[in-house]
Amino acid sequence: MPLWHIYTPVDAYSADDKKAFAAALTRRYVEHGEMPKFYVNVLFHEIAAENVLVGGEPRNNFVRLVATHIARRLPTPESRRRWMQICEEAIAPFVKERGYDWEMHIDETPLELWQVQGLIPPPQRSEAEKLWLAKNKPVPYDTVET
């Protein structure tokens, strides 16, 4: 699961903007990570200008993006750089092209510390994960088979 927290100025994005922003990120994970859409969670946090200080100064044009990756690993420096480029392309219409300053980072959480609705997610590209992908929801599966 990627979990994105996007910290924005108040009223920076409409409900439609947020939906399009989340869809742009989700599309990258489905296309490049071959994962179910429901794995991608995007949370928007609107922060008043007096509560965003960069370099000790209030900022009303700053967007901070923090992602946690769990379902997939980026094993090499090259894959990490490429993924950051893919993310920059996904967010550009919502930050760069709107004149916002931004910063982004990604953390990786061990798979052993992740469950979805009480289920241990199936291994990457296993038959069980293909079932989750097809149904776009977690379903019980036999862990022995995977």
C-alpha positions in Angstrom: 0.0 0.0 0.0 1.2 3.4 -0.7 -0.2 5.9 1.8 0.2 9.6 0.7 -0.3 12.5 3.0 -0.5 15.8 1.1 -0.3 18.9 3.2 -1.7 21.9 1.4 -2.7 25.5 1.9 -6.3 25.9 2.8 -8.6 25.9 -0.2 -5.6 25.1 -2.6 -7.6 22.3 -4.2 -11.3 21.7 -4.9 -12.9 18.3 -4.3 -12.6 17.6 -8.0 -8.9 18.7 -7.9 -8.3 16.3 -5.0 -10.0 13.4 -6.9 -7.9 14.1 -10.0 -4.7 14.4 -7.9 -5.4 11.1 -6.2 -6.3 9.5 -9.5 -3.0 10.6 -11.1 -1.0 9.0 -8.3 -3.1 5.9 -8.3 -2.7 5.4 -12.0 1.1 5.4 -11.6 1.0 2.6 -9.1 -1.4 0.5 -11.2 0.6 1.0 -14.3 4.1 0.7 -12.9 3.6 -1.3 -9.7 0.8 -3.6 -11.1 -1.1 -3.3 -7.8 -4.8 -3.0 -7.0 -6.2 0.5 -7.0 -7.5 0.1 -3.4 -3.9 -0.2 -2.2 -3.4 3.5 -2.9 -4.6 5.8 -0.2 -4.3 9.6 -0.5 -5.1 11.9 2.4 -5.3 15.7 2.0 -4.5 17.9 5.0 -5.3 21.6 4.6 -3.0 23.7 6.8 -3.5 27.4 7.6 -0.6 29.6 6.5 0.4 30.5 10.1 0.9 26.7 10.7 3.3 26.2 7.8 6.7 27.6 8.5 9.6 27.0 6.1 12.9 28.3 7.3 11.1 29.8 10.2 8.8 31.9 8.0 5.0 31.4 7.3 4.3 30.1 3.8 1.0 30.0 2.0 2.2 28.5 -1.2 3.9 25.3 0.0 2.8 21.7 -0.6 4.4 18.9 1.3 4.0 15.3 0.1 4.9 12.3 2.3 4.4 8.8 1.0 4.8 5.5 2.8 5.4 2.4 0.6 4.6 -1.0 1.9 3.3 -3.2 -0.9 6.4 -2.7 -3.1 10.1 -2.1 -2.6 12.4 0.1 -4.7 15.5 -2.1 -4.6 18.1 0.0 -6.4 19.2 3.6 -6.5 18.2 3.7 -10.2 14.7 2.4 -9.4 14.3 4.9 -6.6 15.4 7.8 -8.9 13.0 6.6 -11.6 10.1 6.3 -9.2 10.7 9.8 -7.9 10.7 11.0 -11.5 7.4 9.2 -12.1 5.9 10.8 -9.0 7.2 14.3 -10.0 5.4 13.9 -13.4 2.2 12.8 -11.6 2.1 15.8 -9.2 3.4 18.5 -11.6 -0.1 19.6 -12.8 -1.1 20.0 -9.2 1.9 21.7 -7.7 4.5 22.9 -10.2 2.0 24.1 -12.9 0.0 25.9 -10.2 3.0 27.8 -8.9 3.3 26.1 -5.6 6.6 25.3 -4.0 6.8 21.7 -2.9 8.8 19.0 -1.2 8.3 15.2 -1.3 9.7 12.1 0.3 8.9 8.4 0.4 9.5 6.0 3.3 9.3 2.2 3.1 7.7 0.1 5.8 8.4 -3.6 6.3 5.8 -5.9 4.7 5.6 -7.8 8.0 4.0 -4.7 9.6 1.1 -4.5 7.2 -2.4 -6.0 7.1 -5.6 -5.1 5.2 -8.9 -5.7 6.9 -7.1 -8.2 9.1 -5.5 -10.1 6.2 -1.9 -10.4 5.4 -1.6 -9.2 1.8 -0.6 -11.8 -0.7 2.9 -11.9 -2.2 3.6 -9.6 -5.1 2.3 -10.9 -8.5 1.0 -14.1 -6.8 -2.3 -15.7 -7.9 -3.9 -14.3 -4.7 -2.7 -10.8 -5.5 -4.0 -11.2 -9.0 -7.4 -12.0 -7.5 -7.2 -8.9 -5.3 -6.3 -6.9 -8.4 -9.2 -8.3 -10.3 -11.7 -7.7 -7.5 -10.1 -4.5 -6.4 -10.6 -5.5 -2.7 -9.0 -7.8 -0.2 -10.4 -11.3 -0.1 -9.3 -14.2 2.0 -6.9 -16.6 0.4 -4.9 -19.7 1.3 -1.5 -18.5 2.4 -0.1 -22.0 1.7 -0.8 -21.7 -2.0 1.2 -18.5 -2.3 
